[in-house]
Amino acid sequence: MSPKHTLNRPVRPTRSAAHTATAPGAAADCGLLLIRLTFGLLMAGHGAQKVFGLFGGHGLAATGKGFAALGFHPGKLFAVVGGMSELLGGLGLALGLLTPLAAAALIGVMINAMATVTGAHGLWESEGGVEYSVCIAVVALAIAAIGPGRLAVDRFFPWGAGGFKQAGLALGLGGLAAAVTLSL
């Protein structure tokens, strides 16, 4: 080939570096949004069952009696704290808003659930064990560590990228809240 033909050879279109770099990121952000919405809204609904009796829940009076039977006094107050932690923590994760704090709220509630209800029954949910509570706590912690993604309110804030500090904050605050609650 002569140099003239080499210089004038048509260039094959290729994917731009920007497209290649953003396509996996966009998929990851959509995946995180799917996890946050599903997980967060289900947890918010679970809290709304306790506090407001929505979605077939027992409501505050019955939930309060259940908490009192577990040794939380006054039961109604602890039912509000637990239910609102699930409701607001779930909504926070769904929106990607204050993600480390939302994760902490869910982690704290799940530690309490494991310590007072499911821990004595082993691992598997079929036996009343901790399986479900562990899954909820781990998903919340993982979202704090990964960050909520670009399709989140937190993308505008320093903690929106996730990281070890955010995960440590979520786990530390959740553990501290659980310890305080269990000591009362």
C-alpha atoms as an extended CHARMM CRD file, in Angstrom:
* protein
*
       184  EXT
         1         1  MET       CA              0.0000000000        0.0000000000        0.0000000000  PROA      1               0.0000000000
         2         2  SER       CA              1.2520000000        3.4040000000       -0.8230000000  PROA      2               0.0000000000
         3         3  PRO       CA              1.4180000000        6.0510000000        1.9030000000  PROA      3               0.0000000000
         4         4  LYS       CA             -1.2670000000        8.0130000000        0.0970000000  PROA      4               0.0000000000
         5         5  HSD       CA             -3.7730000000        5.1320000000        0.4200000000  PROA      5               0.0000000000
         6         6  THR       CA             -2.9130000000        4.5340000000        4.0710000000  PROA      6               0.0000000000
         7         7  LEU       CA             -3.5830000000        8.1390000000        5.0190000000  PROA      7               0.0000000000
         8         8  ASN       CA             -6.8940000000        8.2840000000        3.1880000000  PROA      8               0.0000000000
         9         9  ARG       CA             -8.2530000000        4.9560000000        4.4260000000  PROA      9               0.0000000000
        10        10  PRO       CA            -11.7680000000        5.3350000000        5.8470000000  PROA      10              0.0000000000
        11        11  VAL       CA            -11.8240000000        5.1130000000        9.6060000000  PROA      11              0.0000000000
        12        12  ARG       CA            -14.1010000000        2.4710000000       11.0460000000  PROA      12              0.0000000000
        13        13  PRO       CA            -16.4850000000        3.9130000000       13.6120000000  PROA      13              0.0000000000
        14        14  THR       CA            -15.6300000000        2.7760000000       17.1190000000  PROA      14              0.0000000000
        15        15  ARG       CA            -17.2620000000        3.3160000000       20.4610000000  PROA      15              0.0000000000
        16        16  SER       CA            -16.1090000000        6.4880000000       22.0610000000  PROA      16              0.0000000000
        17        17  ALA       CA            -14.1410000000        6.2910000000       25.2870000000  PROA      17              0.0000000000
        18        18  ALA       CA            -16.9000000000        8.2240000000       27.0150000000  PROA      18              0.0000000000
        19        19  HSD       CA            -19.5700000000        5.7490000000       25.8960000000  PROA      19              0.0000000000
        20        20  THR       CA            -17.4840000000        2.7510000000       26.9440000000  PROA      20              0.0000000000
        21        21  ALA       CA            -16.7960000000        4.3400000000       30.3240000000  PROA      21              0.0000000000
        22        22  THR       CA            -20.3990000000        5.3110000000       31.0720000000  PROA      22              0.0000000000
        23        23  ALA       CA            -22.3460000000        2.3080000000       29.8170000000  PROA      23              0.0000000000
        24        24  PRO       CA            -21.3260000000       -0.0210000000       32.6830000000  PROA      24              0.0000000000
        25        25  GLY       CA            -21.7470000000        2.8530000000       35.1480000000  PROA      25              0.0000000000
        26        26  ALA       CA            -25.2450000000        3.5440000000       33.8930000000  PROA      26              0.0000000000
        27        27  ALA       CA            -26.1650000000       -0.1170000000       34.2790000000  PROA      27              0.0000000000
        28        28  ALA       CA            -24.7150000000       -0.1590000000       37.7960000000  PROA      28              0.0000000000
        29        29  ASP       CA            -26.6680000000        2.9720000000       38.7270000000  PROA      29              0.0000000000
        30        30  CYS       CA            -29.8780000000        1.4300000000       37.3700000000  PROA      30              0.0000000000
        31        31  GLY       CA            -29.1470000000       -1.7790000000       39.2680000000  PROA      31              0.0000000000
        32        32  LEU       CA            -28.5670000000        0.1410000000       42.4950000000  PROA      32              0.0000000000
        33        33  LEU       CA            -31.7810000000        2.0770000000       41.9250000000  PROA      33              0.0000000000
        34        34  LEU       CA            -33.6760000000       -1.1860000000       41.4630000000  PROA      34              0.0000000000
        35        35  ILE       CA            -32.2400000000       -2.6150000000       44.6910000000  PROA      35              0.0000000000
        36        36  ARG       CA            -32.8300000000        0.6230000000       46.6170000000  PROA      36              0.0000000000
        37        37  LEU       CA            -36.4120000000        1.0220000000       45.4280000000  PROA      37              0.0000000000
        38        38  THR       CA            -37.4100000000       -2.5990000000       45.9880000000  PROA      38              0.0000000000
        39        39  PHE       CA            -35.6350000000       -3.0320000000       49.2960000000  PROA      39              0.0000000000
        40        40  GLY       CA            -36.3340000000        0.4610000000       50.6100000000  PROA      40              0.0000000000
        41        41  LEU       CA            -40.0240000000        0.5540000000       49.7450000000  PROA      41              0.0000000000
        42        42  LEU       CA            -40.6100000000       -2.9370000000       51.1590000000  PROA      42              0.0000000000
        43        43  MET       CA            -38.8930000000       -1.9190000000       54.4050000000  PROA      43              0.0000000000
        44        44  ALA       CA            -40.9070000000        1.3180000000       54.4970000000  PROA      44              0.0000000000
        45        45  GLY       CA            -44.0760000000       -0.7360000000       54.0290000000  PROA      45              0.0000000000
        46        46  HSD       CA            -43.0050000000       -3.0740000000       56.8250000000  PROA      46              0.0000000000
        47        47  GLY       CA            -42.6240000000       -0.0750000000       59.1360000000  PROA      47              0.0000000000
        48        48  ALA       CA            -45.9840000000        1.3380000000       58.0050000000  PROA      48              0.0000000000
        49        49  GLN       CA            -47.5950000000       -1.9810000000       59.0010000000  PROA      49              0.0000000000
        50        50  LYS       CA            -46.3020000000       -1.5290000000       62.5400000000  PROA      50              0.0000000000
        51        51  VAL       CA            -47.0340000000        2.1640000000       62.9890000000  PROA      51              0.0000000000
        52        52  PHE       CA            -50.1260000000        2.7830000000       60.8650000000  PROA      52              0.0000000000
        53        53  GLY       CA            -51.6410000000       -0.6760000000       60.3520000000  PROA      53              0.0000000000
        54        54  LEU       CA            -51.2540000000       -0.3190000000       56.5780000000  PROA      54              0.0000000000
        55        55  PHE       CA            -50.7870000000       -3.2210000000       54.1510000000  PROA      55              0.0000000000
        56        56  GLY       CA            -52.4440000000       -5.7200000000       56.4780000000  PROA      56              0.0000000000
        57        57  GLY       CA            -50.3590000000       -4.7160000000       59.4870000000  PROA      57              0.0000000000
        58        58  HSD       CA            -51.5140000000       -4.8600000000       63.0810000000  PROA      58              0.0000000000
        59        59  GLY       CA            -51.0140000000       -1.1720000000       63.8170000000  PROA      59              0.0000000000
        60        60  LEU       CA            -49.4610000000        0.6010000000       66.7340000000  PROA      60              0.0000000000
        61        61  ALA       CA            -51.5860000000       -0.7470000000       69.5930000000  PROA      61              0.0000000000
        62        62  ALA       CA            -51.0500000000       -4.4170000000       68.7330000000  PROA      62              0.0000000000
        63        63  THR       CA            -47.4000000000       -3.8810000000       67.7970000000  PROA      63              0.0000000000
        64        64  GLY       CA            -46.8680000000       -2.0660000000       71.0930000000  PROA      64              0.0000000000
        65        65  LYS       CA            -48.2660000000       -5.0790000000       72.9850000000  PROA      65              0.0000000000
        66        66  GLY       CA            -45.8890000000       -7.3090000000       71.0610000000  PROA      66              0.0000000000
        67        67  PHE       CA            -42.9160000000       -5.1200000000       71.9540000000  PROA      67              0.0000000000
        68        68  ALA       CA            -43.9920000000       -5.0830000000       75.6110000000  PROA      68              0.0000000000
        69        69  ALA       CA            -44.1560000000       -8.9020000000       75.5660000000  PROA      69              0.0000000000
        70        70  LEU       CA            -40.5320000000       -8.8890000000       74.3670000000  PROA      70              0.0000000000
        71        71  GLY       CA            -39.5360000000       -6.7710000000       77.3700000000  PROA      71              0.0000000000
        72        72  PHE       CA            -39.5510000000       -3.3250000000       75.7560000000  PROA      72              0.0000000000
        73        73  HSD       CA            -41.3600000000       -0.9200000000       78.0800000000  PROA      73              0.0000000000
        74        74  PRO       CA            -43.3050000000        1.1150000000       77.2400000000  PROA      74              0.0000000000
        75        75  GLY       CA            -44.1200000000       -1.1600000000       74.3330000000  PROA      75              0.0000000000
        76        76  LYS       CA            -45.9540000000        1.4580000000       72.3010000000  PROA      76              0.0000000000
        77        77  LEU       CA            -42.9710000000        3.8330000000       72.3970000000  PROA      77              0.0000000000
        78        78  PHE       CA            -40.5970000000        1.1230000000       71.2280000000  PROA      78              0.0000000000
        79        79  ALA       CA            -43.0880000000        0.1210000000       68.5230000000  PROA      79              0.0000000000
        80        80  VAL       CA            -43.0170000000        3.7100000000       67.2410000000  PROA      80              0.0000000000
        81        81  VAL       CA            -39.2000000000        3.7860000000       67.3190000000  PROA      81              0.0000000000
        82        82  GLY       CA            -38.8680000000        0.4250000000       65.5540000000  PROA      82              0.0000000000
        83        83  GLY       CA            -41.6110000000        1.0690000000       63.0220000000  PROA      83              0.0000000000
        84        84  MET       CA            -40.4500000000        4.5810000000       62.1860000000  PROA      84              0.0000000000
        85        85  SER       CA            -36.8540000000        3.3450000000       61.8640000000  PROA      85              0.0000000000
        86        86  GLU       CA            -38.0320000000        0.8540000000       59.2510000000  PROA      86              0.0000000000
        87        87  LEU       CA            -40.3220000000        3.3820000000       57.5500000000  PROA      87              0.0000000000
        88        88  LEU       CA            -37.8580000000        6.2750000000       57.3980000000  PROA      88              0.0000000000
        89        89  GLY       CA            -34.8030000000        4.0640000000       56.8490000000  PROA      89              0.0000000000
        90        90  GLY       CA            -36.5810000000        2.3550000000       53.9750000000  PROA      90              0.0000000000
        91        91  LEU       CA            -37.6850000000        5.6410000000       52.4110000000  PROA      91              0.0000000000
        92        92  GLY       CA            -34.1620000000        7.0330000000       52.8270000000  PROA      92              0.0000000000
        93        93  LEU       CA            -32.6490000000        4.0850000000       50.9890000000  PROA      93              0.0000000000
        94        94  ALA       CA            -35.3230000000        4.1820000000       48.2730000000  PROA      94              0.0000000000
        95        95  LEU       CA            -34.6050000000        7.8600000000       47.5960000000  PROA      95              0.0000000000
        96        96  GLY       CA            -30.8800000000        7.5620000000       48.1710000000  PROA      96              0.0000000000
        97        97  LEU       CA            -31.2590000000       10.2650000000       50.8240000000  PROA      97              0.0000000000
        98        98  LEU       CA            -28.9510000000       10.3260000000       53.8570000000  PROA      98              0.0000000000
        99        99  THR       CA            -27.9980000000        6.7950000000       52.8620000000  PROA      99              0.0000000000
       100       100  PRO       CA            -25.5960000000        6.0220000000       55.7510000000  PROA      100             0.0000000000
       101       101  LEU       CA            -28.2060000000        7.1330000000       58.3110000000  PROA      101             0.0000000000
       102       102  ALA       CA            -30.9950000000        5.2270000000       56.5490000000  PROA      102             0.0000000000
       103       103  ALA       CA            -28.8180000000        2.1090000000       56.5490000000  PROA      103             0.0000000000
       104       104  ALA       CA            -27.9950000000        2.6550000000       60.2410000000  PROA      104             0.0000000000
       105       105  ALA       CA            -31.7020000000        2.7730000000       61.1220000000  PROA      105             0.0000000000
       106       106  LEU       CA            -32.3460000000       -0.5740000000       59.4430000000  PROA      106             0.0000000000
       107       107  ILE       CA            -29.1970000000       -2.1830000000       60.8260000000  PROA      107             0.0000000000
       108       108  GLY       CA            -30.1190000000       -1.1300000000       64.3620000000  PROA      108             0.0000000000
       109       109  VAL       CA            -33.6400000000       -2.5400000000       64.0920000000  PROA      109             0.0000000000
       110       110  MET       CA            -32.3300000000       -5.8220000000       62.6710000000  PROA      110             0.0000000000
       111       111  ILE       CA            -29.7410000000       -6.2150000000       65.4420000000  PROA      111             0.0000000000
       112       112  ASN       CA            -32.5610000000       -5.7630000000       67.9530000000  PROA      112             0.0000000000
       113       113  ALA       CA            -34.7130000000       -8.2870000000       66.1030000000  PROA      113             0.0000000000
       114       114  MET       CA            -31.8770000000      -10.8140000000       66.1280000000  PROA      114             0.0000000000
       115       115  ALA       CA            -31.1220000000      -10.2350000000       69.8060000000  PROA      115             0.0000000000
       116       116  THR       CA            -34.7160000000      -10.4040000000       71.0360000000  PROA      116             0.0000000000
       117       117  VAL       CA            -36.7170000000      -12.5400000000       68.6140000000  PROA      117             0.0000000000
       118       118  THR       CA            -34.8480000000      -14.5980000000       66.0530000000  PROA      118             0.0000000000
       119       119  GLY       CA            -31.4350000000      -15.2430000000       67.5980000000  PROA      119             0.0000000000
       120       120  ALA       CA            -32.6070000000      -18.1110000000       69.7820000000  PROA      120             0.0000000000
       121       121  HSD       CA            -33.9780000000      -19.9700000000       66.7590000000  PROA      121             0.0000000000
       122       122  GLY       CA            -30.7950000000      -20.4600000000       64.7550000000  PROA      122             0.0000000000
       123       123  LEU       CA            -30.0410000000      -19.3470000000       61.2300000000  PROA      123             0.0000000000
       124       124  TRP       CA            -32.9140000000      -20.3270000000       58.9680000000  PROA      124             0.0000000000
       125       125  GLU       CA            -36.1410000000      -18.3450000000       58.6520000000  PROA      125             0.0000000000
       126       126  SER       CA            -38.1160000000      -21.5920000000       58.3460000000  PROA      126             0.0000000000
       127       127  GLU       CA            -37.2230000000      -22.2230000000       62.0000000000  PROA      127             0.0000000000
       128       128  GLY       CA            -37.7870000000      -18.5960000000       63.0400000000  PROA      128             0.0000000000
       129       129  GLY       CA            -34.0580000000      -17.8240000000       62.7990000000  PROA      129             0.0000000000
       130       130  VAL       CA            -31.9580000000      -14.8100000000       61.8920000000  PROA      130             0.0000000000
       131       131  GLU       CA            -31.7120000000      -15.3880000000       58.1290000000  PROA      131             0.0000000000
       132       132  TYR       CA            -34.1210000000      -12.5860000000       57.1360000000  PROA      132             0.0000000000
       133       133  SER       CA            -32.7080000000      -10.0670000000       59.6150000000  PROA      133             0.0000000000
       134       134  VAL       CA            -29.1260000000      -10.7880000000       58.5470000000  PROA      134             0.0000000000
       135       135  CYS       CA            -30.0640000000      -10.2870000000       54.8810000000  PROA      135             0.0000000000
       136       136  ILE       CA            -31.7110000000       -6.9340000000       55.6050000000  PROA      136             0.0000000000
       137       137  ALA       CA            -28.7580000000       -5.6980000000       57.6760000000  PROA      137             0.0000000000
       138       138  VAL       CA            -26.2050000000       -6.8130000000       55.0750000000  PROA      138             0.0000000000
       139       139  VAL       CA            -28.0650000000       -5.2190000000       52.1490000000  PROA      139             0.0000000000
       140       140  ALA       CA            -28.3660000000       -1.9420000000       54.0730000000  PROA      140             0.0000000000
       141       141  LEU       CA            -24.6670000000       -2.0440000000       54.9800000000  PROA      141             0.0000000000
       142       142  ALA       CA            -23.6780000000       -2.8730000000       51.3970000000  PROA      142             0.0000000000
       143       143  ILE       CA            -25.6610000000        0.0710000000       50.0180000000  PROA      143             0.0000000000
       144       144  ALA       CA            -23.8990000000        2.3720000000       52.4930000000  PROA      144             0.0000000000
       145       145  ALA       CA            -20.5300000000        0.9510000000       51.3940000000  PROA      145             0.0000000000
       146       146  ILE       CA            -21.2170000000        1.0500000000       47.6500000000  PROA      146             0.0000000000
       147       147  GLY       CA            -23.1060000000        4.3230000000       47.7600000000  PROA      147             0.0000000000
       148       148  PRO       CA            -26.5880000000        4.8730000000       46.3810000000  PROA      148             0.0000000000
       149       149  GLY       CA            -25.4140000000        5.5810000000       42.8230000000  PROA      149             0.0000000000
       150       150  ARG       CA            -25.9180000000        8.5840000000       40.5700000000  PROA      150             0.0000000000
       151       151  LEU       CA            -29.7080000000        8.1470000000       40.5230000000  PROA      151             0.0000000000
       152       152  ALA       CA            -30.0010000000        9.2910000000       44.1270000000  PROA      152             0.0000000000
       153       153  VAL       CA            -30.4810000000       12.4970000000       46.0620000000  PROA      153             0.0000000000
       154       154  ASP       CA            -27.1800000000       11.8680000000       47.8680000000  PROA      154             0.0000000000
       155       155  ARG       CA            -25.2020000000       12.2620000000       44.6240000000  PROA      155             0.0000000000
       156       156  PHE       CA            -24.9160000000       15.9550000000       45.5160000000  PROA      156             0.0000000000
       157       157  PHE       CA            -23.3100000000       15.2890000000       48.9160000000  PROA      157             0.0000000000
       158       158  PRO       CA            -19.8600000000       14.0330000000       49.9610000000  PROA      158             0.0000000000
       159       159  TRP       CA            -21.2380000000       10.8260000000       51.4770000000  PROA      159             0.0000000000
       160       160  GLY       CA            -23.0680000000        9.9910000000       48.2360000000  PROA      160             0.0000000000
       161       161  ALA       CA            -20.1450000000        8.0340000000       46.8280000000  PROA      161             0.0000000000
       162       162  GLY       CA            -20.1970000000        5.4610000000       49.6280000000  PROA      162             0.0000000000
       163       163  GLY       CA            -17.0250000000        4.0210000000       51.0810000000  PROA      163             0.0000000000
       164       164  PHE       CA            -15.5860000000        2.5090000000       54.2100000000  PROA      164             0.0000000000
       165       165  LYS       CA            -16.3310000000        5.6250000000       56.2760000000  PROA      165             0.0000000000
       166       166  GLN       CA            -20.0020000000        5.5880000000       55.2810000000  PROA      166             0.0000000000
       167       167  ALA       CA            -20.3010000000        1.8540000000       55.9140000000  PROA      167             0.0000000000
       168       168  GLY       CA            -18.5240000000        2.2260000000       59.2580000000  PROA      168             0.0000000000
       169       169  LEU       CA            -20.8460000000        5.0550000000       60.2200000000  PROA      169             0.0000000000
       170       170  ALA       CA            -23.9180000000        2.9850000000       59.3010000000  PROA      170             0.0000000000
       171       171  LEU       CA            -22.7090000000       -0.0680000000       61.1780000000  PROA      171             0.0000000000
       172       172  GLY       CA            -21.4400000000        1.9190000000       64.1570000000  PROA      172             0.0000000000
       173       173  LEU       CA            -24.5900000000        4.0270000000       64.5850000000  PROA      173             0.0000000000
       174       174  GLY       CA            -26.8510000000        1.0320000000       64.0000000000  PROA      174             0.0000000000
       175       175  GLY       CA            -24.9150000000       -1.0240000000       66.5420000000  PROA      175             0.0000000000
       176       176  LEU       CA            -24.8590000000        1.8050000000       69.0660000000  PROA      176             0.0000000000
       177       177  ALA       CA            -28.6030000000        2.4330000000       68.6970000000  PROA      177             0.0000000000
       178       178  ALA       CA            -29.2730000000       -1.2840000000       69.1120000000  PROA      178             0.0000000000
       179       179  ALA       CA            -27.0560000000       -1.4670000000       72.2060000000  PROA      179             0.0000000000
       180       180  VAL       CA            -28.7760000000        1.5210000000       73.7990000000  PROA      180             0.0000000000
       181       181  THR       CA            -32.2300000000        0.1320000000       72.9990000000  PROA      181             0.0000000000
       182       182  LEU       CA            -31.3750000000       -3.3160000000       74.3410000000  PROA      182             0.0000000000
       183       183  SER       CA            -29.9580000000       -1.8410000000       77.5390000000  PROA      183             0.0000000000
       184       184  LEU       CA            -33.1470000000        0.0800000000       78.3900000000  PROA      184             0.0000000000
